Amino acid sequence: ISLRHRVLDTPVDGPTVFTDASSATSQGVAVWQVPGGKWESKLITDSSASVQMLEARAVAVALHLWPQTPCNIVTDSAFVAKMLLRMGKEGQPNTAAATLLEEALVARSAPIAILHVRSHSEVPGFFTMGNDVADQAAGGQVYTLREARDLHSALHIGAKALARTCSIPITVAREVVQTCPHCNS
C-alpha cells in the first residue's frame, strides 16, 4: 500500500489514540481507552525538542502501537495532521518531523485516520474527552473557555498573555478580550 493510501481523513473501524505535547513539561503523549474505560498512555520526554517535534514524536508513538490494525489518531496539532495527510504526495516537507512520521508510517501495514481537533474545545463528546486526557497526561493545564474568561475578568490581561497562560488559541483569547465589557468600554 502506498503512503497516500495509508493515511485517511475519515475515521476507520479500530482503536482511537489521542496525542498531545506540552512545551511547559517538554513531554509528548499518546493515550487510548481500553475496555472498561481505563486510559493507557505512553509518554516521551525531550527537553531539547520543540513542541512541534514533540507532537510529531507523540503521533509516531501512536503509529507504532498497532501496526497491523487500522486505527484513528486524534491530534490537536494542525501541523502534524496536515503533514501526515500530505505523505506520499508531491511537495511533502523534508524535515526531521516529516522523516520521523514517514518512517513510522512505513512500518505499518494497516491504514490510519488522522483527525485534527481544536485544543480545549468545549464541544462535548469522546474526541474532546480524549483530547483533555491527552492534554493532562502531557502535563499541560487544561483551561476551559469559562476558566479563561474568569481569569480575564479577574486580571484583564491581554489576548497574547491569556492565550499563553491558558494554552488556548490566540483567536479564542482575542474573542474573550473583545467580549469583555470592562476592556471595551
C-alpha positions, 0 to 999 in steps of 0.5 A: 500500500502506498503512503497516500493510501495509508493515511485517511481523513475519515475515521476507520473501524479500530482503536482511537489514540489521542496525542498531545505535547506540552512545551511547559513539561517538554513531554509528548503523549499518546493515550487510548481507552481500553475496555472498561474505560481505563486510559493507557498512555505512553509518554516521551520526554525531550527537553531539547525538542520543540513542541512541534517535534514533540507532537510529531514524536507523540503521533509516531508513538501512536503509529507504532502501537498497532501496526497491523490494525487500522486505527484513528489518531486524534491530534490537536496539532494542525501541523502534524495532521496536515503533514501526515495527510500530505505523505506520499504526495508531491511537495511533502516537507523534508524535515526531521518531523516529516522523516520521523512520521514517514518512517513510522508510517512505513512500518505499518501495514494497516491504514490510519485516520488522522483527525485534527481537533481544536485544543480545549474545545468545549464541544462535548463528546469522546474526541474532546474527552480524549483530547483533555486526557491527552492534554493532562497526561502531557502535563499541560493545564487544561483551561476551559473557555469559562476558566479563561474568561474568569481569569480575564475578568479577574486580571484583564490581561491581554489576548497574547498573555491569556492565550499563553497562560491558558494554552488556548488559541490566540483567536479564542483569547482575542474573542474573550478580550473583545467580549469583555465589557470592562476592556471595551468600554 
